[in-house]
Amino acid sequence: MTQAQRGDIERVQKRALRIIVPEYEYNRALQECGLKTLQQRRDDLCVRLIEQMSEPSHKLHSLLPRKCFEVKERETRTNSGKFYNFFCRTERFKRSPLVYAIDKYNDRFNV
C-alpha cells in the first residue's frame, strides 16, 4: 500500500469520526469511540499474524526465519523473543508483507 493510499483511507476514517463525533478532534474521537488509527490496526494485525505463525501447528510456520537466540546460540534480553529477519537484497523483497510483519513483531521488544 502506498503512502498516498494509506492517507486516503485514513482520511475516510477521519471524516466518518467528524460526522459521528463532531465536537472532538480526531485523536480524542478515536479515544471516545474506542478505536485505533488504521496504521496501528495494521501493525497489531501483523504482530498477531507472526504470533500465530510461530506455533508449530500453523500451516505457514515453515516460512518464518529462526529466532535470534537460535542463530546466536544464546538468549539475551535484547534478542529474547525476536526473529532473525531476512537479508533483503532487493527493495521489492524488503517491502514484502512477511518482512514488514517480522519488523513490526520485533519492534515490540525495542520498547
C-alpha positions as CSV (number, residue, x, y, z in Angstrom):
1,M,0.0,0.0,0.0
2,T,1.4,3.4,-0.9
3,Q,1.7,6.3,1.4
4,A,-1.0,8.1,-0.6
5,Q,-3.4,5.2,-0.4
6,R,-2.8,5.0,3.4
7,G,-3.6,8.7,3.7
8,D,-6.7,8.4,1.6
9,I,-8.1,5.6,3.7
10,E,-7.2,7.3,7.0
11,R,-8.9,10.4,5.7
12,V,-12.1,8.5,5.2
13,Q,-11.9,7.4,8.9
14,K,-11.3,10.9,10.0
15,R,-14.2,12.2,8.0
16,A,-16.5,9.5,9.5
17,L,-15.5,10.3,13.0
18,R,-16.0,14.0,12.3
19,I,-19.6,13.2,11.3
20,I,-20.2,10.8,14.3
21,V,-18.5,12.9,17.0
22,P,-18.3,16.5,15.6
23,E,-17.3,18.1,18.9
24,Y,-14.0,16.2,19.2
25,E,-10.8,16.4,17.2
26,Y,-9.5,13.2,15.6
27,N,-7.4,11.7,18.4
28,R,-10.0,12.5,21.1
29,A,-12.7,11.0,18.9
30,L,-10.7,7.8,18.5
31,Q,-10.4,7.5,22.2
32,E,-14.1,8.2,22.8
33,C,-15.1,5.6,20.2
34,G,-12.5,3.1,21.4
35,L,-10.8,3.0,18.0
36,K,-7.2,3.0,16.9
37,T,-5.7,4.6,13.8
38,L,-5.6,2.4,10.8
39,Q,-1.8,2.2,10.9
40,Q,-2.0,1.0,14.5
41,R,-4.5,-1.6,13.5
42,R,-2.4,-2.8,10.6
43,D,0.6,-3.1,12.9
44,D,-1.4,-5.0,15.5
45,L,-2.6,-7.5,12.8
46,C,1.0,-8.0,11.7
47,V,2.1,-8.8,15.2
48,R,-0.8,-11.2,15.8
49,L,-0.1,-13.0,12.5
50,I,3.5,-13.6,13.4
51,E,2.4,-14.8,16.9
52,Q,0.1,-17.3,15.2
53,M,2.7,-18.3,12.7
54,S,5.2,-19.1,15.5
55,E,3.0,-22.0,16.6
56,P,4.5,-25.2,15.0
57,S,1.0,-26.4,14.0
58,H,0.4,-23.3,11.9
59,K,0.4,-24.0,8.1
60,L,2.7,-21.0,7.4
61,H,5.2,-21.8,10.3
62,S,7.8,-23.0,7.8
63,L,8.1,-19.5,6.3
64,L,9.3,-17.9,9.5
65,P,13.1,-17.5,10.0
66,R,14.7,-18.8,13.1
67,K,14.7,-16.9,16.4
68,C,17.7,-14.7,17.2
69,F,18.8,-16.8,20.1
70,E,18.8,-19.9,17.9
71,V,21.1,-18.2,15.4
72,K,23.4,-16.6,18.1
73,E,23.2,-19.7,20.3
74,R,22.4,-17.8,23.4
75,E,19.4,-15.9,24.7
76,T,19.9,-12.4,26.0
77,R,17.5,-9.6,26.9
78,T,17.9,-7.9,23.5
79,N,17.1,-11.0,21.4
80,S,14.9,-13.0,23.7
81,G,11.7,-13.2,21.5
82,K,12.9,-11.6,18.2
83,F,13.0,-13.3,14.9
84,Y,16.2,-13.1,12.8
85,N,14.9,-11.2,9.8
86,F,15.7,-12.0,6.2
87,F,18.6,-10.4,4.4
88,C,16.9,-8.4,1.7
89,R,18.9,-7.8,-1.5
90,T,16.1,-6.0,-3.3
91,E,13.7,-3.2,-2.3
92,R,10.8,-5.3,-3.5
93,F,11.6,-8.1,-1.1
94,K,12.3,-5.6,1.7
95,R,8.7,-4.2,1.3
96,S,7.2,-7.7,1.3
97,P,4.4,-8.4,3.8
98,L,6.4,-11.1,5.7
99,V,9.5,-8.9,6.2
100,Y,7.2,-6.0,7.3
101,A,5.3,-8.2,9.7
102,I,8.5,-9.5,11.3
103,D,9.8,-6.0,11.7
104,K,6.7,-4.9,13.5
105,Y,6.8,-8.0,15.7
106,N,10.4,-7.3,16.6
107,D,9.7,-3.6,17.3
108,R,7.6,-4.7,20.3
109,F,10.8,-5.8,22.0
110,N,12.6,-2.4,21.4
111,V,10.3,-0.5,23.8
